[in-house]
Amino acid sequence: MAQVQLGYFTLDTVDIAKAKAFYGALFGWTFDADASKSTYAHVADTNPPFGFTKVERANSATNLYFRVDDIKATCARVSELGGKAAIPSETPTGLSCVVCDDQGFSFSLWQAAPGY
């Protein structure tokens, strides 16, 4: 059986415009206007592909890890943009921490250790 990999995912948000502004500023993401609508924003040029889906209230049951080169700088940027960041913890695989965007959606950052 072939290895299963993440092929697509969506992130819930209560405000599509705020999500686009926050994540665009944090990660430099751009959005595909042709594949987007008022309740969905498709993030352009990502692998795996994904987007944001509008929901009525914030809930984040899925824990997603976004790989970053400098976790401390990224945590600082999260705070600058109105989000919150925990203090990174170290494991054999690198540094990681949970952060929240400016709408209360939680996700994790991961700075990989060499070899990961």
C-alpha positions in Angstrom: 0.0 0.0 0.0 1.3 3.5 -0.9 2.1 5.9 1.9 -0.9 8.3 2.5 0.0 12.0 2.6 -1.9 15.1 3.3 -3.5 16.0 0.0 -5.7 18.9 0.8 -7.1 20.6 3.9 -9.2 23.6 4.9 -8.9 25.9 7.9 -12.1 27.2 9.5 -12.5 31.0 10.0 -15.3 33.2 11.0 -14.1 36.0 8.7 -12.5 35.2 5.3 -11.1 38.7 4.8 -9.4 38.8 8.2 -8.0 35.3 7.6 -6.6 36.4 4.3 -5.0 39.5 5.8 -3.5 37.7 8.8 -2.0 34.7 7.0 -1.0 36.7 4.0 1.0 39.0 6.3 2.3 36.2 8.4 3.3 33.6 5.8 3.2 35.7 2.5 0.3 33.5 1.2 -1.6 34.8 -1.8 -5.2 33.8 -2.7 -6.6 32.5 -6.0 -9.6 34.8 -6.7 -10.9 32.5 -9.5 -11.1 29.5 -7.1 -12.5 31.6 -4.2 -15.9 32.9 -3.2 -17.5 34.6 -0.2 -17.4 31.5 2.0 -14.1 30.0 0.7 -10.6 31.4 0.0 -8.2 29.1 -1.9 -4.5 29.7 -1.0 -2.5 29.9 -4.2 0.6 27.9 -5.1 0.8 25.6 -2.1 1.7 21.9 -1.7 -0.5 20.4 -0.5 -3.3 22.7 -1.7 -5.7 24.1 0.8 -8.0 27.0 1.6 -10.1 28.7 4.3 -13.8 27.9 4.9 -16.2 30.3 6.5 -17.9 29.0 9.7 -20.3 30.6 12.2 -17.9 30.4 15.2 -14.3 29.6 15.8 -13.4 25.9 16.5 -10.1 24.2 15.8 -10.3 20.5 16.4 -7.5 19.7 13.9 -3.9 20.4 14.9 -1.9 21.4 11.9 1.8 22.0 12.0 3.3 24.6 9.7 7.1 24.2 9.2 9.0 27.4 9.7 12.7 28.3 9.5 12.8 30.5 12.6 10.1 29.7 15.2 11.0 32.6 17.5 10.7 35.2 14.7 7.5 33.6 13.5 6.0 33.7 17.1 6.9 37.3 17.3 5.2 38.0 14.0 2.1 36.2 15.2 1.9 38.6 18.2 2.5 41.6 16.0 -0.5 40.6 13.9 -2.8 40.3 16.9 -2.4 36.6 17.6 -1.0 34.8 20.6 2.0 32.4 20.8 3.1 30.0 23.4 6.8 29.6 24.3 8.4 27.0 22.0 9.3 23.6 23.5 12.1 21.4 22.3 11.9 17.7 21.4 14.2 15.5 19.3 12.4 16.6 16.2 12.9 20.3 16.8 11.1 23.3 18.3 7.3 23.5 18.3 4.6 25.6 19.9 0.9 26.3 19.6 -0.2 29.7 18.4 -3.6 31.4 17.8 -4.5 33.8 15.0 -6.3 37.0 15.6 -9.7 35.2 15.5 -8.8 32.5 18.1 -8.0 29.7 15.6 -5.2 27.5 17.0 -2.4 25.9 15.0 1.2 24.8 15.6 4.5 26.0 14.3 7.4 23.6 13.9 11.1 24.4 13.4 12.6 21.1 12.4 15.8 19.7 13.9 18.5 18.7 11.5 17.6 15.6 9.6 13.8 16.2 9.8 
